[in-house]
Amino acid sequence: QAARKVQVGRMAVITGAAAGIGRATLQAFAAAGWEAIGLDRQPAGDLPEGARVEQVDVSAPEQVEAYFAELWVSHQQLHALVNNAAVRLDKPLVEITPEEWEAVQAPNLRSVYLASRGAFPLLKAAKGAIVNVSSSRAISTSINEAAYAASKGGMLALTRATALEFGREGVRANAVLGRVGRPEEIARAVLFLADEQQASFITGQALVVDGGATARLITQ
């Protein structure tokens, strides 16, 4: 087994990291030698060396503010923020209640705003990067996915706005739009965009990782 290469001082915070793409991303960063910190409402099981998950609801303003305030005291910088937390709702638009709509938008979109705002001083200090895990549903969607598609489309627009505003302080922001494939494939794309050694001139962009699904003309 190859020795784990440690990049001293590089740290990433990944939201929604207890399972799925978030957990795969946490593992990818840890394997690349980053200090990888996951945030999730749920506890996580066994994790690799260099990774941990803390229980934080990233849709709750007071929890997000408190977490990044503590991180500032302990570290003063952050090299990557990965906004991955999300929930889905499979339901016709006319049947979605306002409460259900907000229950999707809060973890999927509001959390991105809260975490990006909270992490900004730390990212600014490190000239770090934000990677938002959106979805190909942001550009092509299906029936009964209005709430989820709206949240992911909003995330894509927020990514562009963040890239413009935060770019003035040397902080990049990009999005990964996944759909099909293994979580590890999405995680590798996230790691690439977060790494200033590989993607230092990429910002405000959407990287689609869907095996070519959105390239297909459905009328053929």
C-alpha positions as CSV (number, residue, x, y, z in Angstrom):
1,Q,0.0,0.0,0.0
2,A,1.4,3.4,-1.0
3,A,2.3,5.8,1.8
4,R,-0.1,8.6,2.4
5,K,1.3,11.9,1.1
6,V,0.6,14.8,3.5
7,Q,0.1,18.3,2.3
8,V,0.9,20.2,5.5
9,G,-1.6,22.8,6.4
10,R,-4.3,22.3,3.8
11,M,-7.7,21.9,5.2
12,A,-11.2,21.3,3.6
13,V,-14.7,21.5,5.1
14,I,-17.3,19.3,3.4
15,T,-21.0,19.6,4.2
16,G,-23.3,16.7,4.0
17,A,-20.4,14.4,4.6
18,A,-21.9,11.5,6.5
19,A,-22.8,9.5,3.4
20,G,-22.9,9.4,-0.4
21,I,-21.0,12.0,-2.4
22,G,-20.1,13.9,0.7
23,R,-18.5,10.9,2.4
24,A,-16.6,10.0,-0.8
25,T,-15.4,13.6,-1.1
26,L,-14.3,13.6,2.5
27,Q,-12.3,10.4,1.8
28,A,-10.8,11.8,-1.4
29,F,-9.5,14.9,0.4
30,A,-8.1,12.8,3.3
31,A,-6.4,10.4,0.8
32,A,-4.8,13.4,-0.9
33,G,-3.3,14.5,2.4
34,W,-5.7,17.3,3.4
35,E,-7.2,17.7,6.8
36,A,-10.8,16.8,5.9
37,I,-13.6,18.0,8.2
38,G,-17.2,16.9,7.4
39,L,-20.3,18.6,8.7
40,D,-23.6,16.8,8.8
41,R,-26.8,16.5,10.9
42,Q,-26.1,12.8,11.2
43,P,-23.1,11.0,12.8
44,A,-20.7,9.2,10.6
45,G,-19.2,5.7,11.0
46,D,-15.5,4.8,10.6
47,L,-13.5,7.3,8.7
48,P,-10.0,7.3,7.2
49,E,-7.0,9.0,8.8
50,G,-7.1,12.7,8.5
51,A,-10.9,12.9,8.3
52,R,-13.6,13.6,10.8
53,V,-17.3,14.5,10.9
54,E,-18.9,17.0,13.3
55,Q,-22.6,17.3,13.8
56,V,-23.7,20.7,12.5
57,D,-26.9,21.6,10.7
58,V,-25.6,23.9,7.9
59,S,-29.1,25.2,7.2
60,A,-29.3,26.7,10.7
61,P,-27.7,30.2,10.8
62,E,-26.7,30.1,14.4
63,Q,-24.9,26.8,14.1
64,V,-23.0,27.8,11.0
65,E,-21.9,31.1,12.5
66,A,-20.8,29.4,15.7
67,Y,-18.9,26.7,13.8
68,F,-16.9,29.0,11.6
69,A,-16.2,31.4,14.5
70,E,-14.6,28.5,16.4
71,L,-12.7,27.4,13.3
72,W,-11.3,30.9,13.0
73,V,-10.0,30.8,16.6
74,S,-8.3,27.4,16.0
75,H,-7.0,27.7,12.4
76,Q,-7.4,31.3,11.0
77,Q,-7.6,29.8,7.4
78,L,-9.4,27.3,5.2
79,H,-8.3,26.1,1.9
80,A,-11.5,24.6,0.6
81,L,-15.2,24.7,1.3
82,V,-17.3,22.0,-0.3
83,N,-21.1,22.7,-0.2
84,N,-22.6,19.3,-0.7
85,A,-25.5,19.0,1.8
86,A,-28.8,18.2,0.1
87,V,-32.2,16.5,0.3
88,R,-34.5,15.5,-2.5
89,L,-38.3,15.6,-2.9
90,D,-40.1,13.5,-5.5
91,K,-43.5,15.2,-5.7
92,P,-45.6,17.2,-8.3
93,L,-45.2,21.0,-7.9
94,V,-48.9,21.6,-7.2
95,E,-48.8,19.1,-4.4
96,I,-45.7,20.5,-2.6
97,T,-46.6,22.4,0.5
98,P,-44.8,25.6,1.4
99,E,-43.3,23.8,4.4
100,E,-42.0,21.0,2.1
101,W,-40.6,23.5,-0.4
102,E,-38.6,25.3,2.4
103,A,-37.5,21.9,3.8
104,V,-35.7,21.4,0.4
105,Q,-34.4,24.9,-0.1
106,A,-32.9,25.2,3.4
107,P,-30.3,22.4,3.2
108,N,-29.8,22.6,-0.5
109,L,-29.5,26.4,-1.1
110,R,-29.7,28.4,2.1
111,S,-26.8,26.3,3.5
112,V,-24.6,27.3,0.6
113,Y,-25.2,31.0,1.3
114,L,-24.6,30.5,5.1
115,A,-21.5,28.3,4.8
116,S,-19.9,30.5,2.1
117,R,-20.6,33.7,4.1
118,G,-19.3,32.1,7.3
119,A,-16.2,30.6,5.8
120,F,-15.2,33.7,3.8
121,P,-12.7,35.2,6.2
122,L,-11.0,31.8,6.5
123,L,-11.0,31.3,2.7
124,K,-9.7,34.8,2.1
125,A,-6.8,34.2,4.5
126,A,-5.8,31.1,2.5
127,K,-6.8,32.3,-1.0
128,G,-8.9,29.2,-1.0
129,A,-11.7,27.8,-3.0
130,I,-15.4,26.9,-2.8
131,V,-16.8,23.9,-4.7
132,N,-20.6,23.7,-4.8
133,V,-22.0,20.2,-5.5
134,S,-24.9,21.0,-7.7
135,S,-26.6,18.6,-10.1
136,S,-27.3,18.2,-13.8
137,R,-30.9,18.9,-12.7
138,A,-29.8,22.5,-12.7
139,I,-29.8,22.4,-16.5
140,S,-32.1,19.6,-17.4
141,T,-34.6,17.9,-15.1
142,S,-37.5,15.5,-14.8
143,I,-41.2,15.5,-13.7
144,N,-41.8,15.8,-10.0
145,E,-38.4,17.3,-9.2
146,A,-39.3,21.0,-9.2
147,A,-38.1,21.7,-5.6
148,Y,-34.9,19.9,-6.0
149,A,-34.2,21.3,-9.5
150,A,-34.9,24.9,-8.3
151,S,-32.5,24.5,-5.4
152,K,-29.7,23.2,-7.7
153,G,-30.3,25.8,-10.3
154,G,-30.1,28.5,-7.6
155,M,-26.9,27.0,-6.4
156,L,-25.4,27.3,-9.9
157,A,-26.4,31.0,-10.1
158,L,-25.0,31.6,-6.6
159,T,-21.8,30.0,-7.7
160,R,-21.3,32.5,-10.4
161,A,-22.2,35.4,-8.1
162,T,-19.8,34.1,-5.4
163,A,-17.0,33.8,-7.9
164,L,-17.3,37.4,-8.9
165,E,-17.6,38.8,-5.4
166,F,-15.1,36.6,-3.6
167,G,-12.7,36.6,-6.6
168,R,-11.7,40.2,-5.6
169,E,-10.1,38.6,-2.5
170,G,-8.5,35.7,-4.3
171,V,-11.2,33.1,-3.5
172,R,-12.4,30.9,-6.4
173,A,-15.8,29.4,-6.6
174,N,-17.0,26.6,-9.0
175,A,-19.7,24.0,-9.2
176,V,-19.8,20.3,-10.0
177,L,-22.9,19.1,-11.7
178,G,-23.3,15.3,-11.2
179,R,-26.0,12.9,-12.1
180,V,-25.0,9.4,-12.8
181,G,-21.9,7.4,-11.9
182,R,-20.1,6.5,-8.6
183,P,-19.8,9.0,-5.8
184,E,-16.0,8.7,-6.1
185,E,-16.1,10.1,-9.6
186,I,-17.9,13.2,-8.4
187,A,-15.4,13.4,-5.5
188,R,-12.4,13.5,-7.8
189,A,-13.9,16.4,-9.8
190,V,-14.5,18.3,-6.5
191,L,-10.9,17.7,-5.4
192,F,-9.6,18.9,-8.7
193,L,-11.5,22.2,-8.6
194,A,-10.5,22.8,-5.0
195,D,-6.8,22.3,-5.5
196,E,-5.1,25.5,-6.4
197,Q,-2.2,23.6,-7.8
198,Q,-4.4,22.1,-10.5
199,A,-7.3,24.6,-11.0
200,S,-5.9,28.0,-10.0
201,F,-7.3,29.7,-13.1
202,I,-10.8,28.2,-13.0
203,T,-13.6,30.1,-11.3
204,G,-17.2,30.7,-11.9
205,Q,-17.6,27.5,-13.9
206,A,-19.8,24.4,-13.9
207,L,-18.1,21.1,-14.5
208,V,-20.7,18.5,-15.6
209,V,-19.8,15.0,-14.5
210,D,-22.6,12.8,-15.9
211,G,-21.1,10.4,-18.3
212,G,-22.5,12.4,-21.2
213,A,-26.1,12.2,-20.1
214,T,-27.0,15.8,-20.7
215,A,-25.3,15.7,-24.1
216,R,-27.9,13.4,-25.5
217,L,-30.8,14.8,-27.6
218,I,-33.8,13.1,-26.1
219,T,-35.9,13.4,-29.3
220,Q,-33.5,11.0,-31.1
